[in-house]
Amino acid sequence: MMQTDLKPDVAVPRLQPNGWRQAATMAICEAAQWYAANRGACERPIIPTLRQRFGLTAHEAVCAIRASSGTKDLNTAPAVT
């Protein structure tokens, strides 16, 4: 049976409940601003470039591209017509 150490030697930093989300949103905004300013000069493929440059997930990179083009809702896919 495995024992759990209830008093670890190393303190684990605690974030606010939405701390990760806020950090991700800031990274998405920064990537969106950079991409809007460097759209023509951005290396292709775009998603891997944004992921590498800003440490984003694939979904966050897509959200950054949408934000740079002025899409209001960053977390939903565009409507298919």
C-alpha positions as CSV (number, residue, x, y, z in Angstrom):
1,M,0.0,0.0,0.0
2,M,1.3,3.5,-0.9
3,Q,1.5,6.2,1.7
4,T,0.7,9.8,1.1
5,D,3.0,12.5,2.7
6,L,0.5,15.0,4.1
7,K,3.4,17.4,5.0
8,P,5.6,17.6,2.0
9,D,9.1,19.2,2.3
10,V,8.5,21.4,-0.7
11,A,5.7,24.0,-0.7
12,V,3.5,23.8,-3.7
13,P,2.5,27.2,-5.1
14,R,-1.3,27.7,-5.2
15,L,-3.0,29.7,-7.9
16,Q,-6.2,31.5,-7.8
17,P,-9.1,29.4,-9.1
18,N,-8.9,31.0,-12.5
19,G,-5.1,31.7,-12.5
20,W,-4.3,29.2,-15.2
21,R,-7.1,30.5,-17.4
22,Q,-6.0,34.1,-16.9
23,A,-2.4,33.2,-17.8
24,A,-3.6,31.3,-20.9
25,T,-5.8,34.2,-22.0
26,M,-2.9,36.7,-21.6
27,A,-0.7,34.4,-23.8
28,I,-3.5,34.1,-26.4
29,C,-3.9,37.9,-26.5
30,E,-0.1,38.4,-26.8
31,A,0.0,35.9,-29.7
32,A,-3.0,37.5,-31.4
33,Q,-1.4,40.9,-31.3
34,W,1.9,39.6,-32.6
35,Y,0.2,37.6,-35.4
36,A,-2.0,40.6,-36.4
37,A,1.1,42.7,-36.7
38,N,3.2,40.0,-38.4
39,R,0.6,38.1,-40.4
40,G,2.5,38.4,-43.7
41,A,5.9,37.6,-42.2
42,C,4.8,34.7,-40.0
43,E,6.4,31.4,-40.8
44,R,4.1,28.7,-42.2
45,P,2.5,26.5,-40.9
46,I,1.0,29.1,-38.5
47,I,-0.2,26.9,-35.7
48,P,3.2,25.3,-34.9
49,T,4.9,28.7,-35.1
50,L,2.5,30.3,-32.6
51,R,2.8,27.2,-30.3
52,Q,6.6,27.4,-30.3
53,R,6.9,31.1,-30.0
54,F,4.3,31.6,-27.3
55,G,4.0,28.2,-25.6
56,L,0.4,27.7,-26.6
57,T,-1.6,24.6,-27.1
58,A,-3.1,23.9,-30.5
59,H,-6.5,25.1,-29.4
60,E,-5.0,28.3,-27.9
61,A,-3.1,29.0,-31.1
62,V,-6.4,28.7,-33.1
63,C,-8.0,31.1,-30.6
64,A,-5.1,33.6,-31.1
65,I,-5.6,33.5,-34.9
66,R,-9.4,34.1,-34.4
67,A,-8.7,36.9,-32.0
68,S,-6.3,38.5,-34.5
69,S,-9.0,38.5,-37.2
70,G,-11.5,40.1,-34.9
71,T,-13.7,37.1,-34.0
72,K,-15.5,37.9,-30.8
73,D,-16.0,34.5,-29.2
74,L,-12.5,32.9,-29.1
75,N,-13.6,29.5,-27.8
76,T,-16.1,28.5,-30.3
77,A,-15.8,27.4,-33.9
78,P,-17.1,29.7,-36.6
79,A,-20.5,28.9,-38.0
80,V,-20.5,26.8,-41.2
81,T,-22.8,28.1,-43.9
